[in-house]
Amino acid sequence: TKAVMANGELELVRKQRAKEEKDRMDEAKRRNQEQQEKDKEAREAEFRYNEAMETVAVFERKQNYAQMLDWAKIALTHRPEDKEAMAKKEEATRLLSEQKVKQQQYNSIIQRAEASFKEHEYQDALSQSDAALNLMPSSEQAKMIHDKARKALGDIAQVKEYLTRADLFLAQKSYNEALEELRKAQSIDGHNNQIEDKIVKIQSQQESGLLYTSDAADE
């Protein structure tokens, strides 16, 4: 009986030790899995942080400060106390605010440029479009107004030169030469009624001169 009892106690001790060993192994396995998960999360966070900061740099170069700000905030979700990400967030906030002010200024100036061009105030349109380009050098709208206004001013100067020369020829009664200069002006400004009136008037005077010359020749 004593032997059976002793064997039973030994078996209980053995089972208890086996259970304790299994518990230790299970605990070690659990801790190992937890550590692996933490390491995996840390690697994932590091990857996402680097990815976000690279994207911040891309949008900073593109001057897209709204996107730059968003990605700086994302970087901070992976490294909440990161000084570089915090600095980029502050910089993006400042640049975005400045960009909004610049955009408002640009909108006001480009509207004045368009209005001036429609009113044929080409010098003012040119000045306003230059100001708009100073604020936004890549603006296609400002470039278009600038080029059109400059061309219009050039055309006006050229037409004025032809008209001046035509008046000189008229003063000398050189009607053919005057007509030639007026036709040059008309080819540039085809909607100018004054040029058309001058051409009609000269042709009328030229016909009178030809008749007078012809009568004089007969005499």
C-alpha positions in Angstrom: 0.0 0.0 0.0 2.8 2.3 0.9 4.5 1.6 -2.4 1.3 2.3 -4.4 0.8 5.5 -2.5 4.4 6.5 -3.1 4.1 5.8 -6.8 0.9 7.8 -6.9 2.6 10.8 -5.3 5.5 10.5 -7.7 3.1 10.4 -10.6 1.3 13.5 -9.4 4.6 15.3 -9.0 5.7 14.2 -12.4 2.4 15.4 -13.9 2.6 18.7 -12.0 6.1 19.3 -13.3 5.1 18.3 -16.8 2.2 20.8 -16.7 4.4 23.5 -15.3 6.9 22.9 -18.1 4.2 23.0 -20.7 2.9 26.2 -19.2 6.4 27.7 -19.3 6.8 26.6 -23.0 3.4 28.0 -23.9 4.2 31.3 -22.2 7.6 31.5 -23.9 5.8 30.8 -27.2 3.2 33.5 -26.6 5.9 36.0 -25.7 7.8 35.1 -28.7 4.8 35.6 -30.9 4.0 38.9 -29.3 7.6 40.1 -29.9 7.4 39.0 -33.5 4.2 40.9 -33.9 5.8 44.0 -32.3 8.8 43.7 -34.5 6.6 43.3 -37.6 4.5 46.4 -36.6 7.7 48.3 -36.0 9.1 47.4 -39.4 5.8 48.2 -41.0 5.7 51.6 -39.2 9.2 52.4 -40.3 8.4 51.5 -43.9 5.3 53.6 -43.9 7.1 56.5 -42.2 9.9 56.5 -44.9 7.3 56.2 -47.6 5.3 59.1 -46.3 8.4 61.3 -45.9 9.5 60.5 -49.5 6.0 61.5 -50.7 6.3 64.7 -48.6 9.5 65.6 -50.5 7.8 64.9 -53.9 4.9 67.2 -53.2 7.2 69.8 -51.8 9.1 69.9 -55.1 5.8 70.2 -56.9 4.7 73.0 -54.6 1.6 71.1 -53.8 1.5 72.1 -50.2 -1.9 70.7 -49.3 -0.7 67.2 -50.2 2.6 67.8 -48.5 0.8 68.7 -45.3 -1.4 65.5 -45.5 1.6 63.2 -45.9 3.5 64.9 -43.1 0.6 64.2 -40.8 0.6 60.6 -42.0 4.3 60.3 -41.2 3.6 61.6 -37.7 1.0 58.8 -37.2 3.9 56.3 -37.5 6.4 58.5 -35.6 4.4 60.9 -33.4 7.4 62.6 -31.9 9.6 62.8 -35.0 11.2 66.2 -35.3 11.7 66.1 -39.1 8.0 65.2 -39.8 6.9 67.9 -37.4 9.1 70.5 -39.1 7.7 69.4 -42.5 4.2 69.8 -41.2 4.8 73.3 -39.9 6.6 74.3 -43.2 3.7 72.9 -45.3 1.2 74.8 -43.2 3.1 78.0 -43.6 3.6 77.5 -47.4 0.0 76.6 -47.9 -1.1 79.8 -46.2 1.2 81.9 -48.3 0.1 80.0 -51.4 -3.6 80.8 -50.7 -2.8 84.5 -50.3 -0.8 84.4 -53.6 -3.7 82.7 -55.3 -6.1 85.3 -54.2 -3.8 88.1 -55.5 -3.3 86.2 -58.7 -7.1 85.8 -59.3 -7.7 89.5 -58.7 -4.9 90.5 -61.1 -5.8 88.1 -63.9 -9.4 89.3 -63.8 -8.2 92.9 -64.3 -6.0 91.7 -67.1 -8.8 90.0 -68.9 -11.1 93.0 -68.4 -8.5 95.4 -69.8 -7.9 93.2 -72.8 -11.6 93.1 -73.6 -11.8 96.9 -73.4 -8.8 97.1 -75.8 -6.6 98.6 -73.0 -3.7 96.6 -74.2 -1.0 98.4 -72.2 -2.8 97.8 -68.9 -3.5 94.2 -69.9 0.2 93.7 -70.6 1.1 95.2 -67.2 -1.5 93.2 -65.3 -0.5 89.9 -67.1 3.2 90.6 -66.2 2.2 91.0 -62.6 0.2 87.8 -62.7 3.3 86.0 -64.2 5.5 87.3 -61.4 3.1 85.6 -58.9 2.6 82.4 -61.0 5.3 82.0 -63.7 3.6 78.8 -65.0 0.2 80.4 -65.6 -0.9 79.6 -69.2 -3.7 82.1 -68.9 -1.4 84.9 -68.0 1.0 84.0 -70.7 -1.8 84.0 -73.3 -3.0 87.5 -72.3 0.6 88.7 -72.2 1.3 87.5 -75.7 -1.9 88.8 -77.2 -1.6 92.2 -75.5 2.0 92.6 -76.7 1.0 91.6 -80.3 -1.9 94.0 -80.2 0.4 96.8 -79.1 2.8 95.9 -81.8 0.1 95.9 -84.4 -1.2 99.3 -83.3 2.3 100.8 -83.5 2.8 99.3 -87.0 -0.6 100.6 -88.2 0.2 104.0 -86.8 3.5 104.1 -88.7 1.7 103.1 -92.0 -1.0 105.8 -91.4 1.7 108.4 -90.8 3.5 107.5 -94.0 0.1 107.6 -95.9 -0.6 111.1 -94.6 2.8 112.2 -95.8 2.2 110.8 -99.3 -1.3 112.4 -99.3 0.3 115.8 -98.5 2.5 115.3 -101.6 -0.5 114.1 -103.6 1.3 110.7 -104.2 -2.0 108.8 -104.1 -0.7 105.4 -105.2 2.0 105.4 -102.5 -0.6 106.6 -99.9 -2.9 103.8 -101.0 -0.1 101.2 -100.6 0.5 102.3 -97.0 -3.1 102.2 -96.2 -3.5 98.8 -97.6 -0.7 97.6 -95.4 -2.5 99.1 -92.4 -5.7 97.5 -93.5 -4.1 94.1 -93.7 -3.3 94.4 -90.0 -6.4 96.1 -88.8 -9.2 95.0 -91.2 -12.0 96.4 -89.0 -10.8 100.0 -88.9 -13.4 102.2 -90.6 -11.1 105.2 -90.6 -8.6 103.3 -92.8 -11.4 102.3 -95.2 -12.7 105.9 -95.3 -9.2 107.2 -96.2 -8.9 104.6 -99.0 -12.2 105.6 -100.5 -11.3 109.3 -100.2 -7.9 108.8 -101.8 -9.4 106.8 -104.7 -11.9 109.5 -105.3 -9.2 112.2 -105.3 -7.0 110.0 -107.5 -9.7 109.7 -110.1 -10.2 113.4 -110.1 -6.5 113.9 -110.5 -6.3 111.5 -113.4 -9.2 113.3 -115.2 -7.5 116.6 -114.7 -4.2 115.2 -116.0 -6.0 113.7 -119.0 -7.7 117.0 -119.8 -4.5 118.9 -119.5 -2.8 116.4 -121.9 -5.6 116.9 -124.5 -5.1 120.6 -124.3 
